Amino acid sequence: MRLCVGDDWAEDHHDIEVMDEAGQVLARKRLPEGVAGIGQLHELIGRFVPADGDAQVQVGIETDRGPWVRALLAAGYQVFPVNPLQASRYRGRHGVSGAKSDGGDAHMLADVVRTDAHQLRPAAAGTAAAEAVKVLARTHKTLIWERTAVVLRLRAQLLEYFPAAVAAFEDLDAPDALELLGKAPEPARAAKLTRAQVSAVLKRAGRYKITERTDAILAALRSPRLGQPPVLTGAYAATVRSLNAVIATLNEQVASLQGQVEAHFGRHPDAEIYLSQPGLGAITGARVLGEFGDDPHRYASAKARRNYAGTSPITRASGKRKIVAARFVRNDRLIDALMIQAFATLRVSPGARAFYDSQRAKGLEHNDALRRLASRLVGILHGCLKTRTRYDEALAWSHRENIPRSDAAA
């Protein structure tokens, strides 16, 4: 017997519909979030389970994480996370009026798992250790993205009244730039900075070529530039101080989280295999592990893993027209980490370099060639995880005749 459950979730409640294999609605109910709600859900489903307990319960829900999903998996239910984009398409299949309601979405989700479960990817039954790596790696990357956004705001503000600072400092989020801008956010004060002051800041930041850097910074800060009225300059300087403080805090938290990511990733059983892959360090490896998960049965083949990663192309064919294009609906965090890995392998893997060069020789642009290399590396990773073996350069690229085995790194 198969029971199909649609779960339309909100922050404080869940709209539930239970349906049998024939599509007959057995029950509808709104349940509260939390322990009480999950208990009522088990009771509701239990009413329709045969006495011998031989029933398969499949749940459709528009999320793949959180305590509620964990509780569903722990109860032995098969959970199918339905992408919101997919859900909107399925909703149109049930009606063209554009009507939408929580109960209607629960009905749609139950019917989706009843008719299209074979087309959906079940929720990964990964370990809590992998989920912890994912949480930390995602937050670490998010803080880096947020820091970049704040740095761009800082740069835009400086260009409005103090462009010399943009010319003086290569990296506005570097400790020396933040300290000097904090000391003198106004052009007049910055021009009065002494050589000793700038040199001391550069030494504290661990910079090299102190004399040359000091000369370049002072020359830029003292160069003649167009300015703003004093009152406006003061207002801009106040915003720069605030943005400086935000960037300094983000720097501190990024460094702190980096240690947590490395520690959790290092304790994971798959870390050794990930770190053996070319181009993957502890941080990038943690991002890839976190997004892929560690459920050994989640990806039926290397192709399935590449499809999930978004590195494999999609085909649009109709009549005599056929277009092969890159995927743009994908996990942006995962593809970002994989492209970083692919670029890094160009320096450390002769096989990866030869593959990339062969793609460029065919006329492909850099990004397209790099994406194809990333796709190949995902397939290699899949094989290593499946066989529980470390990466081997000669074995990974042995099918390519132009890779001399003597140049292959162990």
C-alpha positions in Angstrom: 0.0 0.0 0.0 1.2 3.5 -0.8 0.1 6.7 0.9 0.9 10.1 -0.7 1.2 13.1 1.6 1.3 16.7 0.5 2.9 19.1 3.0 2.6 22.8 2.4 4.7 24.3 5.1 4.8 27.8 6.6 6.7 29.2 9.6 4.2 28.1 12.2 2.0 25.5 10.5 1.7 22.8 7.9 -1.3 22.1 5.6 -1.5 18.3 5.1 -3.4 16.2 2.6 -3.2 12.4 2.6 -4.1 10.6 -0.7 -4.2 7.0 -1.7 -2.7 5.4 -4.8 -5.9 6.0 -6.8 -6.0 9.7 -6.0 -8.8 9.6 -3.5 -8.3 12.2 -0.7 -8.3 10.4 2.7 -7.7 13.4 5.0 -6.9 17.1 5.1 -5.7 18.9 8.2 -3.7 21.9 9.3 -1.0 21.0 11.9 1.1 23.2 14.1 4.9 23.4 13.6 7.1 21.5 16.0 6.8 18.3 18.2 3.1 18.6 18.6 2.5 18.9 14.8 4.8 16.0 13.9 3.1 13.8 16.5 -0.4 14.7 15.0 1.0 13.9 11.5 2.1 10.4 12.6 -1.3 9.8 14.2 -3.1 11.0 11.0 -1.1 8.8 8.7 -1.4 5.9 11.1 -5.2 5.8 10.6 -4.7 4.6 7.1 -1.8 2.2 7.6 -2.9 -1.5 7.4 -2.7 -3.5 10.6 0.4 -5.4 9.3 2.1 -2.0 8.9 2.9 -2.7 5.3 2.7 0.8 3.8 5.0 3.1 2.0 4.5 6.8 2.9 5.7 9.4 0.4 5.8 13.0 1.3 6.0 16.0 -1.1 7.2 19.2 0.5 8.9 22.4 -0.9 12.0 22.2 1.2 14.8 19.7 1.8 16.1 20.8 5.2 15.0 21.7 8.7 13.9 19.8 11.8 10.6 18.9 10.3 12.2 17.2 7.3 14.6 15.4 9.6 11.7 14.1 11.6 10.0 12.8 8.5 13.1 11.0 7.4 13.6 9.6 10.9 10.1 8.2 10.8 10.9 6.2 7.7 8.9 8.3 5.2 10.2 8.8 1.8 10.5 12.6 1.3 10.5 14.3 -2.0 11.6 18.0 -1.9 9.8 19.7 -4.8 11.6 22.8 -6.1 9.3 25.8 -6.0 9.9 26.3 -9.8 8.6 22.7 -10.3 5.7 23.3 -8.0 4.6 26.3 -10.0 4.6 24.2 -13.1 2.7 21.4 -11.4 0.2 24.0 -10.1 -0.6 25.0 -13.6 -1.3 21.4 -14.5 -4.1 21.4 -12.0 -5.8 24.5 -13.2 -5.3 27.5 -15.4 -7.2 30.1 -13.4 -4.1 31.1 -11.4 -5.8 30.4 -8.1 -3.5 29.5 -5.2 -4.1 28.4 -1.6 -2.3 26.5 1.1 -4.8 23.6 0.9 -4.6 23.6 -2.9 -0.8 23.4 -2.7 -1.0 20.5 -0.3 -3.3 18.7 -2.7 -0.9 19.4 -5.6 2.1 18.1 -3.7 0.3 14.9 -2.7 -0.7 14.3 -6.3 2.8 15.1 -7.6 4.3 12.3 -5.5 1.5 10.0 -6.5 2.0 10.4 -10.2 5.6 11.6 -10.6 7.6 10.2 -7.7 9.8 8.4 -10.2 10.7 11.8 -11.7 11.7 13.4 -8.4 14.9 13.1 -6.4 14.3 11.8 -2.8 15.7 13.9 0.0 19.2 12.9 0.9 19.6 10.8 3.9 23.0 12.3 4.7 24.6 12.4 8.1 24.5 15.1 10.6 28.2 15.6 10.2 27.8 16.4 6.5 24.9 18.8 7.3 27.1 20.6 9.8 29.8 21.0 7.2 27.2 22.4 4.8 25.8 24.9 7.4 29.3 26.2 8.3 30.6 26.3 4.7 27.4 28.1 3.5 27.6 30.7 6.2 31.3 31.2 5.6 30.7 31.8 1.9 27.7 34.1 2.6 29.9 36.3 4.9 32.5 36.5 2.2 29.8 37.6 -0.4 28.5 40.1 2.1 32.0 41.5 2.7 32.4 41.9 -1.0 29.2 43.9 -1.2 30.2 46.2 1.7 33.6 46.7 0.1 31.9 47.8 -3.1 29.8 50.2 -1.2 32.9 51.6 0.5 34.6 52.0 -2.9 31.6 53.8 -4.3 31.6 56.2 -1.3 35.3 56.9 -1.7 35.0 57.7 -5.4 32.4 60.3 -4.5 34.8 62.4 -2.4 38.2 60.7 -1.9 39.2 58.9 -5.1 42.9 59.0 -4.1 42.2 56.4 -1.4 41.0 54.0 -4.1 44.2 54.5 -6.0 46.3 54.2 -2.9 44.9 50.8 -1.6 44.7 47.7 -3.8 42.4 45.9 -1.4 40.0 48.0 0.6 39.3 45.1 3.0 42.9 44.6 3.9 43.9 45.4 7.5 46.3 48.2 6.5 43.7 49.9 4.3 41.1 49.7 7.0 43.5 51.1 9.6 44.7 54.0 7.5 41.2 54.9 6.4 40.1 54.7 10.0 42.8 57.1 11.0 42.2 59.5 8.2 39.0 59.2 6.2 39.2 62.8 5.0 41.5 63.7 2.1 43.1 66.6 4.0 44.0 64.4 7.0 45.2 61.6 4.8 47.6 63.9 3.0 49.2 64.7 6.3 50.0 61.1 7.2 53.7 60.7 7.9 56.0 58.1 6.4 56.5 56.6 9.9 52.7 56.2 10.4 52.1 54.5 7.1 55.2 52.2 7.5 54.1 51.1 11.0 50.6 50.2 9.7 52.1 48.2 6.8 54.4 46.3 9.2 51.5 45.4 11.5 49.6 44.1 8.5 52.5 41.9 7.6 53.2 43.5 4.2 56.4 43.1 2.2 58.4 45.9 0.5 57.4 48.4 3.1 59.4 51.3 1.6 58.0 50.9 -1.9 54.4 50.5 -0.6 54.8 53.5 1.7 56.0 55.7 -1.2 53.1 54.6 -3.5 50.5 55.2 -0.8 51.8 58.6 0.2 52.1 59.7 -3.5 48.5 58.7 -4.2 47.1 60.4 -1.0 49.0 63.6 -1.6 48.3 63.9 -5.3 46.1 66.8 -6.3 42.4 65.8 -6.7 39.1 67.5 -7.1 37.2 67.7 -3.7 33.8 68.2 -2.1 32.7 71.0 0.3 33.8 70.4 3.9 30.4 69.6 5.3 29.8 67.0 2.5 33.3 65.6 3.0 32.5 65.1 6.7 29.3 63.3 5.9 31.1 60.9 3.5 33.9 60.4 6.1 31.3 59.3 8.7 29.9 56.7 6.3 33.4 55.4 5.5 34.1 54.9 9.2 30.9 52.9 9.6 31.6 50.8 6.5 35.2 50.3 7.8 33.8 48.9 11.1 31.5 46.5 9.3 34.3 45.2 7.1 36.6 44.7 10.0 33.9 42.7 11.9 33.2 40.6 8.8 36.9 39.9 8.4 37.0 38.7 12.0 34.0 36.4 11.6 35.1 35.0 8.3 38.5 34.0 9.9 36.7 32.5 12.9 34.3 30.5 10.7 37.1 29.3 8.5 38.6 27.5 11.5 35.2 25.9 12.2 34.8 24.8 8.6 38.2 23.3 8.5 37.7 21.5 11.8 34.4 19.9 10.9 35.5 19.0 7.4 38.7 17.4 8.7 36.7 15.1 10.9 34.4 13.9 8.2 35.1 10.3 6.8 35.1 11.5 3.2 37.5 14.4 3.8 40.6 12.3 2.8 39.0 11.5 -0.6 38.0 15.1 -1.2 41.4 16.5 -0.3 43.1 14.0 -2.7 41.3 15.7 -5.6 43.3 18.3 -7.5 42.3 21.8 -6.8 40.4 21.1 -3.6 41.6 22.4 -0.3 39.9 22.3 3.0 37.5 25.2 2.4 36.6 24.5 -1.2 36.4 20.8 -0.4 34.0 21.5 2.5 31.7 23.5 0.2 31.6 20.7 -2.4 31.0 18.0 0.3 28.3 20.1 2.0 26.4 20.7 -1.2 26.7 17.1 -2.5 26.0 15.5 0.8 27.4 12.2 1.9 24.5 9.9 1.1 26.2 7.1 -0.9 22.9 6.3 -2.7 21.8 9.8 -3.6 23.5 9.8 -7.0 22.9 6.7 -9.2 25.7 7.6 -11.6 28.4 10.1 -12.3 25.9 11.7 -14.8 23.3 12.1 -12.1 25.9 13.9 -9.9 27.0 16.1 -12.8 23.3 17.0 -13.5 22.8 18.0 -9.9 26.1 20.0 -9.9 24.9 21.9 -13.0 28.1 21.2 -14.9 26.5 18.9 -17.6 24.8 20.7 -20.5 21.1 20.6 -21.4 19.7 19.9 -24.9 16.8 21.7 -26.5 15.7 19.8 -29.7 12.6 20.4 -31.8 12.3 19.3 -35.4 15.5 20.1 -37.2 16.7 22.4 -34.5 19.0 21.3 -31.8 20.7 23.4 -29.2 23.1 22.3 -26.5 23.6 24.9 -23.8 24.9 25.3 -20.3 22.6 24.9 -17.3 21.6 28.1 -15.6 19.0 26.6 -13.1 21.4 25.1 -10.7 23.0 25.2 -7.2 25.0 28.4 -7.5 27.1 27.6 -4.4 28.1 24.2 -5.7 29.0 25.4 -9.2 31.0 28.3 -7.8 33.1 25.9 -5.7 33.5 23.5 -8.7 34.6 26.3 -11.0 37.2 27.4 -8.4 38.5 23.8 -8.3 38.6 23.5 -12.0 40.7 26.7 -12.3 43.1 25.6 -9.6 43.7 22.2 -11.3 45.2 24.0 -14.3 48.4 24.6 -12.2 48.6 21.2 -10.4 47.2 18.6 -12.7 48.8 17.8 -16.1 45.7 15.8 -17.1 43.3 18.7 -16.3 45.5 21.2 -18.1 45.7 19.0 -21.2 41.9 18.6 -21.2 41.3 22.3 -20.8 43.8 23.1 -23.6 42.1 20.6 -25.9 38.7 22.3 -25.3 40.2 25.7 -26.0 41.8 24.3 -29.2 38.2 23.4 -30.3 37.3 27.1 -30.1 35.6 27.1 -26.7 35.8 30.2 -24.6 37.5 30.1 -21.2 34.4 29.7 -19.1 32.9 27.0 -21.2 36.1 25.0 -21.3 36.4 25.4 -17.5 32.8 24.2 -17.0 33.6 21.1 -19.1 36.7 20.5 -17.0 34.6 20.9 -13.8 32.1 18.4 -15.2 34.9 15.9 -15.8 36.3 16.4 -12.3 32.8 15.8 -10.8 32.8 12.4 -12.6 36.2 11.6 -11.2 35.1 12.5 -7.7 32.1 10.3 -8.1 34.2 7.4 -9.0 36.6 8.0 -6.1 33.7 8.2 -3.6 32.0 5.1 -5.1 35.1 3.0 -4.9 36.4 4.6 -1.7 39.8 5.4 -3.2 42.0 8.5 -3.4 42.5 10.4 -6.6 45.2 9.1 -8.9 46.4 11.4 -11.7 47.5 8.6 -14.1 44.3 6.6 -13.6 42.0 9.6 -13.9 43.4 10.7 -17.2 44.7 7.4 -18.6 42.2 7.4 -21.5 43.8 10.6 -22.9 46.8 9.6 -25.0 48.5 13.0 -24.7 49.0 12.7 -20.9 52.5 11.3 -20.3 52.4 9.0 -17.3 55.8 10.2 -16.3 54.3 13.7 -15.8 51.4 12.4 -13.8 51.4 13.3 -10.1 50.6 10.5 -7.7 
